[in-house]
């Protein structure tokens, strides 16, 4: 009996140690230190998961990040705006917010952009606002993207003429996807809703011009208006 009792105590001691060790490990893994500041100046903040996976970057224009693909950063010399970069659970970019504004030779150049990306692809929702040379626009767009990932090797060459030319060529061929819906205010101060087909061609356009003229246009695949609806004269005549 004495030996049995000692054995039982020995086993219970081991189990207790294991449980307490597990509790201590969980506590250490989840413990967070909190610091309070009245004010802090930084150029860049990297937000990470406990395992080190990068989830968001907040930066000024000079510390703007590149493109992140499964934890690997690809340089993007074309990025020169301050903002936020969103990164998914696997360490791949999936959207962001950028903004900026200044006068260039006395002319205002400014804008803002918020977007959310398809998995390992480009943006599918985009909210944009900008002003350039006295013209202003504000649009919300929705896009279709292919199932295949973006050509990440092209991202590293976005800042070169050759890289930009290749990107334009791919966009023109539709291999990067197409815009399907555009809603917003144009630089001509018209309110527009534009619906496009799977090839990115406008097929239905609802428009109210700055002077109040309203139209609904149906277009064929070549962009030609095949039918246009406008208010009847009796509908627009002033009431007596």
C-alpha positions in Angstrom: 0.0 0.0 0.0 2.8 2.4 0.9 4.5 1.8 -2.5 1.2 2.2 -4.3 0.5 5.5 -2.5 4.0 6.8 -3.3 3.5 5.8 -7.0 0.1 7.6 -7.1 1.6 10.7 -5.6 4.5 10.6 -8.0 2.1 10.3 -11.0 -0.1 13.2 -9.7 3.0 15.3 -9.2 4.1 14.8 -12.8 0.6 15.5 -14.1 0.4 18.7 -12.0 3.7 19.8 -13.3 2.7 19.3 -16.9 -0.6 21.2 -16.4 1.1 24.1 -14.7 3.8 24.2 -17.4 1.1 24.3 -20.1 -0.7 27.1 -18.3 2.6 29.1 -18.0 3.4 28.5 -21.7 0.0 29.7 -22.8 0.2 32.7 -20.5 3.6 33.7 -21.9 2.5 33.2 -25.5 -0.6 35.4 -25.1 0.8 38.1 -22.7 1.0 41.5 -24.2 2.9 44.5 -22.9 1.0 47.8 -23.2 2.8 51.2 -23.4 1.0 54.5 -23.2 2.3 57.6 -25.0 1.0 61.2 -25.1 2.6 61.5 -28.6 4.8 59.5 -30.8 6.5 60.3 -34.2 7.3 57.5 -36.5 7.9 56.9 -40.2 6.6 53.4 -40.4 4.7 50.8 -38.2 4.7 47.1 -39.0 1.7 45.2 -37.4 2.5 41.5 -37.0 0.9 38.3 -35.6 2.5 36.5 -32.6 4.3 34.2 -35.1 5.8 37.2 -36.9 3.5 37.3 -39.9 3.1 40.8 -41.2 -0.6 41.9 -41.4 -0.5 45.7 -42.0 2.0 48.5 -42.7 1.4 52.1 -41.9 4.0 54.4 -43.4 4.9 57.8 -44.8 5.7 58.3 -48.5 9.4 57.8 -48.0 9.0 54.5 -46.1 6.3 53.1 -48.4 6.5 49.3 -48.5 6.8 47.1 -51.6 4.4 44.3 -52.5 4.3 41.3 -50.1 3.8 37.8 -51.4 3.7 35.0 -48.8 5.9 36.9 -46.5 8.4 38.0 -49.2 8.7 41.7 -50.0 9.0 42.7 -53.7 10.4 46.2 -54.2 8.0 48.7 -55.6 9.8 52.0 -56.5 6.6 53.3 -58.0 5.0 53.5 -54.6 5.4 57.1 -53.3 2.3 57.7 -51.2 1.7 57.6 -47.5 -1.0 55.2 -46.3 -1.9 51.7 -45.1 -1.1 48.4 -46.7 -3.4 45.4 -45.8 -1.9 41.9 -45.8 -3.7 38.6 -45.5 -3.2 35.7 -43.1 -0.5 34.2 -45.4 1.6 37.3 -45.7 0.3 38.4 -49.1 -1.0 41.9 -49.9 -4.8 42.2 -50.2 -5.6 45.9 -50.3 -4.7 49.3 -48.9 -5.4 53.0 -48.4 -3.2 55.7 -49.9 -3.5 59.5 -49.9 -1.6 62.6 -50.9 -1.9 66.1 -52.1 0.3 69.0 -53.2 0.7 71.9 -55.6 2.9 71.4 -58.6 3.8 74.6 -60.5 0.8 76.3 -58.9 -1.6 73.4 -59.8 -3.3 71.1 -57.3 -2.4 67.4 -57.6 -4.0 65.2 -55.0 -6.1 62.1 -54.4 -7.1 59.2 -52.2 -7.5 55.5 -52.9 -9.1 52.7 -50.8 -9.1 49.1 -52.3 -9.7 45.5 -51.4 -8.0 42.7 -53.5 -9.1 39.3 -54.7 -6.9 36.5 -53.3 -3.4 36.9 -54.8 -4.9 39.2 -57.4 -5.6 42.9 -57.9 -8.3 45.0 -56.5 -12.0 44.1 -56.9 -13.4 47.0 -55.0 -11.9 50.5 -55.3 -12.9 53.9 -54.0 -11.0 56.8 -55.6 -11.0 60.5 -55.5 -8.6 62.9 -57.2 -7.9 66.3 -58.6 -5.5 67.2 -61.3 -5.1 70.4 -63.3 -8.5 71.7 -62.1 -10.4 68.6 -62.9 -12.0 66.5 -60.1 -13.4 63.0 -60.0 -14.8 60.6 -57.4 -15.6 57.0 -58.3 -16.5 53.6 -56.8 -15.6 50.6 -59.1 -16.1 46.9 -59.0 -13.9 44.5 -61.1 -13.6 40.9 -62.3 -10.2 39.2 -61.9 -8.9 35.9 -63.2 -8.4 32.8 -61.0 -4.6 32.9 -61.7 -2.3 34.9 -59.4 -0.9 38.2 -60.4 2.5 38.0 -62.3 4.5 38.9 -59.2 7.7 39.1 -61.2 6.2 42.1 -63.0 5.7 44.0 -59.7 9.4 44.4 -59.3 9.6 46.2 -62.7 6.6 48.5 -62.2 9.0 51.5 -61.9 10.6 50.9 -65.3 9.3 51.9 -68.7 9.5 48.3 -69.9 7.5 47.1 -66.8 4.8 49.8 -67.3 4.6 49.0 -71.0 4.1 45.3 -70.3 1.5 46.1 -67.7 -0.5 48.2 -70.2 -0.3 45.4 -72.7 -1.6 42.9 -70.3 -4.4 45.2 -69.2 -5.4 45.8 -72.8 -5.5 42.1 -73.5 -7.7 41.6 -70.4 -5.4 39.1 -68.9 -5.4 41.0 -65.6 -9.2 41.2 -65.4 -11.7 44.0 -66.3 -13.7 46.6 -64.6 -17.5 45.7 -64.5 -19.2 48.6 -62.6 -18.3 52.3 -62.3 -20.3 54.7 -60.2 -19.3 58.3 -59.6 -18.8 61.9 -60.6 -16.7 62.6 -63.6 -14.3 65.5 -64.3 -17.1 67.0 -66.4 -19.3 67.0 -63.2 -21.7 64.4 -64.6 -23.1 61.7 -62.3 -22.6 58.3 -64.0 -23.5 54.7 -63.5 -21.7 52.5 -66.1 -22.3 48.7 -66.4 -19.9 46.6 -68.4 -19.9 43.1 -69.9 -17.5 40.3 -69.1 -15.0 41.8 -71.6 -15.1 45.2 -69.8 -17.1 46.9 -72.6 -19.7 49.5 -71.5 -23.2 48.2 -72.3 -25.5 50.3 -70.2 -24.8 53.9 -69.1 -27.0 56.0 -66.9 -26.0 59.7 -66.8 -27.1 63.0 -65.4 -25.0 65.9 -66.8 -24.1 69.0 -64.9 -26.9 70.9 -66.6 -29.4 68.3 -65.4 -29.9 66.5 -68.7 -30.5 62.8 -68.0 -30.0 59.9 -70.4 -30.0 56.1 -70.4 -27.8 54.6 -73.2 -27.6 51.0 -74.4 -24.4 50.2 -76.3 -23.4 47.3 -78.5 -20.0 45.5 -78.2 -18.3 48.1 -80.4 -19.3 50.9 -78.0 -22.0 52.3 -80.4 -25.2 53.6 -78.8 -28.0 51.4 -80.1 -30.8 53.0 -78.1 -31.0 56.1 -75.9 -33.7 57.1 -73.5 -34.4 60.7 -72.5 -37.2 62.3 -70.6 -40.2 63.2 -72.8 -40.8 66.9 -73.5 -44.1 66.9 -71.5 -42.3 65.4 -68.5 -39.8 68.2 -68.4 -42.2 71.1 -69.2 -42.8 73.4 -66.3 -46.1 72.9 -64.5 -48.7 75.6 -64.7 
